[in-house]
Amino acid sequence: MTDPDERPTVNEALLSRILEKTVRRSSALDTESLCLIAGSKCFSIRADVHILAHDSNILDASCIALIAALQHFRRPDVTVEGDKVTVWSIREREPVKLSLLHHPLCVSFSYFDSGSIVLIDATDAEEKVREGEMVISVNKFGEVCQIAKYGGVTIDAITLLGWTRMAVDKVKDLTAFITKKLAEDEKKRDAGGLIAELSAENERPENALDAFQRGRDTAMV
């Protein structure tokens, strides 16, 4: 997220903090599934977000990329026998998906005129003139993971509840979109890949007798 050799900027620190609260502190990733030997060995998962260019709303985009990456990632399959851990290559065993308990996403609200006007996915120009920002992290089940508001004009509770319902509807659409695209990618990658290779290995080779019988049947016709 930030360069470990340099001091992070204020925006980088806020971005890292909100993403950490949204994903790690909400227990989206089942960390127990990463344990191999208690107190000794486990998988370590690290996600780096690299922002090349943006027109604002980088928080929502970064969270979508992070959740999609965690769903797309496959770790090697392992076998544990006592204190011995065997890590299998992708040609020996199919890689395993990460265990995600839920898929939280961030929805950023930029508001104007004391909250009477609100925008989702505001542009850079709109962010520069807004009165404040509210970030709500929820999943498709309506569970609120975190709410962040750093400065700006105050917002009453009724308005906040309305924005939360809007965030849930937005996250449902985004989750469905991510799931659809991941399914399309998985289908595309499997075509002629590992599944086809395993199917080819299981096919019974034609022996000489079968070839002779097939040729004899063709000649008789």
N, C-alpha and C positions, 0 to 999 in steps of 0.2 A: 504494500500500500504506500508506504513512505520509504525514502532512501535511508537505510540504517546508518549511513556515513554522514548524513546531513541532518540538521535540525528541521523537523517538519514545520510547515507553515500552519497558520491558524485553520485554514480551510482543510488542509490535509489531516490535521489532528481531529477536527470535528467529524470529518468523513469516516475516518478509521473508528472513532468512538461509536458513532451511530451504527455502523455496519457490525461492529462487535456486539453491541447490545441486541441488535436485530437477529443475528444468526447464532452467535456462540452463547450468549447469556439467556437466550430463549430456549436453549437445548434443542435447536433444530436438528443438529447432528447427534446421533446416538454414539456417544464416546465409548460406552461399554463395548460396542461391537468392534472397536479398534484394538481392544486388549487381547493380547496373545497369551502371555503368562503374567499373572497378577504380580505387580511390584517389580517386574523384570523387563518384559518386552511388550511393545505395542506399536501400532502404526502412528506416524506423525503426519497430519494433514495441514498443509499450508496453502493459502490462497492469496495470490498477489494480483492487485488490480492496477493495470497500466492505462492511464488516460492519455490518448494521443491528441485528441481535439474534442471540443464540445461547444454546444450553444446553450449552456446552463443545464440545470436539473441533473447534474452528474451523480447525485446521490441515488436517485431512483434507477438510473441506468446502471450504476455500479452494482446495486443490490440485485437487479435482474441478472446481470452477468455472473455475479457470485453464486446465486442460487442455481442458475442453469449449469454452471461449471461443476458444482458439487453433484448435481443429478447426472451429468454426463460422464464424470470421472469413474474409472474402474480401477480397483486395486487388485494386486495379484492374489490368487487363492493360496491358502496356506494349510498345512497339516501340522498339528501339535501333538507330539508324543513325549510326554514327560517334560523334560527341559529342552527337548530338541524341536526346533521349528524348521520346517521345510517350506520354502517359497517356490511355488510352481510358476513356470513361464507361461505365456499366453498360448503357446503351441501345445503345452501339456494339459492345461486346464483353462477353462473360460474364466476371465477376470470377473470379479465380484463388484456389484454396485455398493455405494456407500448407503448406510442405513440412515435415512432422513425421517424424523418423526413428523415434521410438518415443514411447509415451505413459506416462510414469512417474507413479505416484500414491503418496501418503503413507498409511501405515497406522500409527496410534498405539496403543500397548499400555500400558494402565494396570495395574500389577501390585500384588499384596498378598501378605503372608506369604512374603517372600523369593522371589517369583516363582512360587510354587506355584499361585496364583490370578491369572489374567490376564483383562482385559476389553478388547474392541475397541469403539470408539465409546462411551466412558464418558460418563455424564451429569456435570453440574456438581457434584452432591453427591458422586458417586463419585470425581471428580478431587480433591476437597478432602481425602479421607481415604486416598488411595493412598500407597504407599511410594515409588513412582518411576514414570517414564515412559520409554518407548523408542519412537522414531519410525524406521520403516524405509521407505525409498522404493525401490520396485521397479517393473518393468514386467511385462506378461503373459508375457514370455519367461523370467522368473526372473532377470533381470539386476539386481543391487543397485546403486542409484545413490548412496545415502548412508544412513548410520545415525547417528542423533543421540540422545544421552543426556546430559541436563544435571542432574547430581546424582542423589540417591536411592540406594536400596540396590543393591549390586552384583549382577550377574547372570552366571552361568557360561556358558561357550561352548556347551554342549549345549542349554541353554534358548534361547539366542539363535538357534541353527540351527533349532530347532522353531518359533520365532516367525517366522522368515524364510519357512519353508514355508507357514505360515498366511497371511502377508502376500501371498505370490504367489497363493494361491487366492482371497483377497479381491480382489486387483487384477484378476484374470481376470474375476470376476463384475462388478466395477464398470466395467471397460473394455467388456464386452459390453453393459451397460446404457446407457452413454454412447453407444456406437455405434448402438444401436437407437433411442434418442431423437433423435439427430441425423439419422438416416435418415428418421424420421417427420416431423421438422420440415422437412427439405429437400423431401420429397414434398408436404407441405402448402403450402409456399411456392411450389413450381413450378406448382401447380394454378391455371390461369388467369393465370400470370405470364409470365416471359420466354420459356419454352419454348412456351407456347400462343401468345404474340404472334408469335414467329418462325414458327411453323407457319401462323398465319393469313396472314402476309405472303407465304408461299410457295405458298398456295393459288391456283389459276388462276381468275380471275374469269369468270363466265358471260357470254358475249357474246350479242348479239341473235339470231344464228342458232341457238345452242344453246337459247335460251328458246323460239324459235318451234318448233323441232323437238320439244321436250319437250311444248309445248302441243298440237301436232298429234297426237302419239302418245296423249295423254290423251283427245283428242276421238274418235279412232278406236276406242278401247276402249269 
